[in-house]
Amino acid sequence: MKANLLALVILATAAIAARGNITPSNDTSGASDAAAIQSAIDTAANGGTVTLGSGMFYINSQLNVTNGVTLAGQGWENTVIKQVATTPSAETRVVTVSGGAKIERVTLTGGRV
């Protein structure tokens, strides 16, 4: 019984720590991908990982990665986050990272970090 309870606790913790594989919506306006990614970041446990699938993610707002969350892709050449704000410029942020958060295996384009 104790072993079963321990296994259940471990599985529940893993489910909280890692948010599922988010796939691109193909919504080039950026609204869908931005909302999905930010929601996953916001609900991830401190130190958890949000995993992005392969493809182009279009965002129309800045992503904020905080609380030790890792935003991980499938490789620099496979996972791209592209800022498509209505007036993108070199000053438009794609993402901000704070509180020990990390971004791994993702290409960011269309603005600055």
Kinemage of the C-alpha trace (Angstrom):
@kinemage 1
@onewidth
@group {chain A} dominant
@subgroup {mainchain}
@vectorlist {calphas} color= white
{ca met a 1} P 0.000 0.000 0.000
{ca lys a 2} L 2.785 2.437 0.895
{ca ala a 3} L 4.594 1.619 -2.354
{ca asn a 4} L 1.434 2.312 -4.370
{ca leu a 5} L 0.894 5.611 -2.575
{ca leu a 6} L 4.511 6.626 -3.153
{ca ala a 7} L 4.229 5.779 -6.857
{ca leu a 8} L 1.046 7.856 -7.108
{ca val a 9} L 2.715 10.847 -5.435
{ca ile a 10} L 5.727 10.590 -7.768
{ca leu a 11} L 3.505 10.436 -10.858
{ca ala a 12} L 1.398 13.378 -9.689
{ca thr a 13} L 4.517 15.446 -9.011
{ca ala a 14} L 5.901 14.685 -12.473
{ca ala a 15} L 2.610 15.724 -14.065
{ca ile a 16} L 2.668 19.043 -12.222
{ca ala a 17} L 6.353 19.744 -12.896
{ca ala a 18} L 6.166 19.216 -16.655
{ca arg a 19} L 3.483 20.708 -18.850
{ca gly a 20} L 2.582 18.723 -21.935
{ca asn a 21} L 3.935 19.074 -25.395
{ca ile a 22} L 2.455 22.249 -26.913
{ca thr a 23} L 2.044 22.140 -30.681
{ca pro a 24} L 1.889 25.144 -33.039
{ca ser a 25} L -1.614 26.354 -33.925
{ca asn a 26} L -0.702 27.743 -37.373
{ca asp a 27} L -2.522 30.943 -36.334
{ca thr a 28} L -0.224 33.528 -37.917
{ca ser a 29} L -1.913 36.356 -35.959
{ca gly a 30} L -0.029 35.075 -32.926
{ca ala a 31} L -2.965 35.104 -30.509
{ca ser a 32} L -3.427 31.342 -30.089
{ca asp a 33} L 0.206 30.322 -29.604
{ca ala a 34} L 0.967 33.261 -27.298
{ca ala a 35} L -1.990 32.402 -25.059
{ca ala a 36} L -1.241 28.664 -24.986
{ca ile a 37} L 2.453 29.080 -24.191
{ca gln a 38} L 1.939 31.780 -21.546
{ca ser a 39} L -0.829 29.767 -19.870
{ca ala a 40} L 1.431 26.712 -19.660
{ca ile a 41} L 4.255 28.833 -18.213
{ca asp a 42} L 1.911 30.447 -15.673
{ca thr a 43} L 0.543 27.111 -14.456
{ca ala a 44} L 3.840 25.208 -14.411
{ca ala a 45} L 5.232 24.392 -10.999
{ca asn a 46} L 8.307 26.261 -9.779
{ca gly a 47} L 11.201 24.555 -11.535
{ca gly a 48} L 8.895 22.790 -14.004
{ca thr a 49} L 9.306 22.450 -17.755
{ca val a 50} L 7.039 23.592 -20.571
{ca thr a 51} L 7.845 21.593 -23.704
{ca leu a 52} L 7.186 22.999 -27.159
{ca gly a 53} L 6.819 20.655 -30.105
{ca ser a 54} L 8.485 21.112 -33.460
{ca gly a 55} L 7.300 23.903 -35.714
{ca met a 56} L 6.791 27.664 -35.924
{ca phe a 57} L 5.017 29.319 -32.987
{ca tyr a 58} L 3.663 32.780 -33.842
{ca ile a 59} L 3.194 35.141 -30.886
{ca asn a 60} L 1.755 38.652 -30.821
{ca ser a 61} L 2.746 39.516 -27.263
{ca gln a 62} L 5.786 39.154 -25.063
{ca leu a 63} L 6.206 35.833 -23.233
{ca asn a 64} L 7.254 36.025 -19.572
{ca val a 65} L 9.150 32.977 -18.317
{ca thr a 66} L 9.530 33.081 -14.514
{ca asn a 67} L 9.788 31.005 -11.326
{ca gly a 68} L 12.531 28.671 -12.460
{ca val a 69} L 10.405 27.341 -15.331
{ca thr a 70} L 12.263 25.924 -18.332
{ca leu a 71} L 10.788 26.583 -21.775
{ca ala a 72} L 12.202 23.768 -23.913
{ca gly a 73} L 11.924 23.091 -27.628
{ca gln a 74} L 12.882 20.185 -29.869
{ca gly a 75} L 16.104 21.777 -31.124
{ca trp a 76} L 17.168 25.168 -32.478
{ca glu a 77} L 16.287 24.183 -36.039
{ca asn a 78} L 13.006 22.477 -35.090
{ca thr a 79} L 11.253 24.865 -32.679
{ca val a 80} L 10.943 28.570 -33.546
{ca ile a 81} L 9.063 31.313 -31.685
{ca lys a 82} L 8.394 34.268 -33.985
{ca gln a 83} L 7.170 37.635 -32.690
{ca val a 84} L 4.508 38.947 -35.092
{ca ala a 85} L 3.304 42.025 -33.197
{ca thr a 86} L 1.639 44.598 -35.436
{ca thr a 87} L 4.680 46.881 -35.219
{ca pro a 88} L 7.609 44.540 -34.572
{ca ser a 89} L 10.990 46.197 -34.300
{ca ala a 90} L 14.387 45.616 -32.802
{ca glu a 91} L 12.865 46.928 -29.556
{ca thr a 92} L 9.959 44.458 -29.500
{ca arg a 93} L 10.653 41.745 -26.961
{ca val a 94} L 9.985 38.142 -27.849
{ca val a 95} L 10.445 36.913 -24.290
{ca thr a 96} L 11.662 37.990 -20.871
{ca val a 97} L 13.301 35.521 -18.530
{ca ser a 98} L 13.578 36.026 -14.763
{ca gly a 99} L 13.606 34.194 -11.455
{ca gly a 100} L 15.976 31.425 -12.502
{ca ala a 101} L 13.947 30.511 -15.596
{ca lys a 102} L 15.613 29.110 -18.741
{ca ile a 103} L 14.981 28.712 -22.445
{ca glu a 104} L 16.498 25.680 -24.163
{ca arg a 105} L 16.607 24.381 -27.742
{ca val a 106} L 14.386 27.183 -29.160
{ca thr a 107} L 15.093 29.809 -31.836
{ca leu a 108} L 13.634 33.268 -31.116
{ca thr a 109} L 13.027 35.694 -33.985
{ca gly a 110} L 11.229 38.949 -34.762
{ca gly a 111} L 12.451 41.013 -31.831
{ca arg a 112} L 14.833 40.928 -28.905
{ca val a 113} L 15.171 38.942 -25.706
